[in-house]
């Protein structure tokens, strides 16, 4: 369950921001998680409750935006959603694809009270 260490890293990022902004409490944290990032959003939500205990983010609401994985075929230029990194082009069945979305793991926004 590497989501716990990911939650701890997100909290560290948020706390660094809060310190620089002289915030007293963080109220909201929004993250983007790609479907092929290796992070399970439901598990991240579950461990978030454990990871935020006794931190400035303890009362923060976590919002997870799930970003679908998308690829572009380098042969026929078709763009399509993919299930995993082994997907092939839906139009020409080529495996010569470029994944351009879905690997995200990003702290998108932080709201805090100063």
Residue pairs with C-beta under 8 A, 6 or more apart in sequence:
1 43
1 47
2 38
2 39
3 39
3 40
3 43
3 44
3 46
3 47
4 47
4 50
4 51
6 39
6 44
6 105
7 44
7 47
7 48
7 50
7 51
7 52
8 51
10 29
10 31
10 107
11 51
11 52
11 55
11 57
13 107
14 26
14 29
14 56
14 57
14 60
14 107
14 110
15 26
15 55
15 56
15 57
17 23
17 110
17 112
18 26
18 56
18 57
18 110
18 112
21 112
21 114
22 114
23 56
23 112
23 113
23 114
24 56
24 112
24 113
24 114
25 56
25 59
25 60
25 112
25 113
26 56
26 57
26 59
26 60
26 110
26 111
26 112
27 59
27 60
27 61
27 111
27 112
27 113
28 60
28 61
28 63
28 109
28 110
28 111
29 57
29 60
29 61
29 62
29 63
29 107
29 109
29 110
29 111
30 62
30 63
30 64
30 65
30 107
30 108
30 109
30 110
31 44
31 62
31 63
31 64
31 65
31 105
31 106
31 107
31 108
32 65
32 67
32 104
32 105
32 106
32 108
33 39
33 41
33 44
33 64
33 65
33 66
33 67
33 104
33 105
34 66
34 67
34 68
34 69
34 101
34 102
34 103
34 104
34 105
35 66
35 67
35 68
35 69
35 102
36 69
36 82
36 84
36 85
36 99
36 102
36 103
37 102
37 103
37 104
37 105
39 105
41 64
41 66
44 62
44 64
45 62
45 64
48 62
52 58
52 60
65 108
67 101
67 102
67 104
68 81
68 101
68 102
69 81
69 82
69 83
69 84
69 99
69 101
69 102
69 103
70 79
70 80
70 81
70 82
70 99
70 100
70 101
70 102
71 79
71 80
71 81
71 82
71 87
71 89
71 97
71 98
71 99
71 100
72 78
72 79
72 97
72 98
72 100
73 79
73 80
73 89
73 91
73 92
73 94
73 96
73 97
74 94
74 96
74 97
74 98
75 89
75 92
75 94
75 96
76 89
76 91
76 92
76 94
78 89
78 90
78 91
78 92
80 87
80 89
80 90
80 91
82 97
82 99
82 102
85 99
86 95
87 97
88 94
88 95
88 97
89 95
89 96
89 97
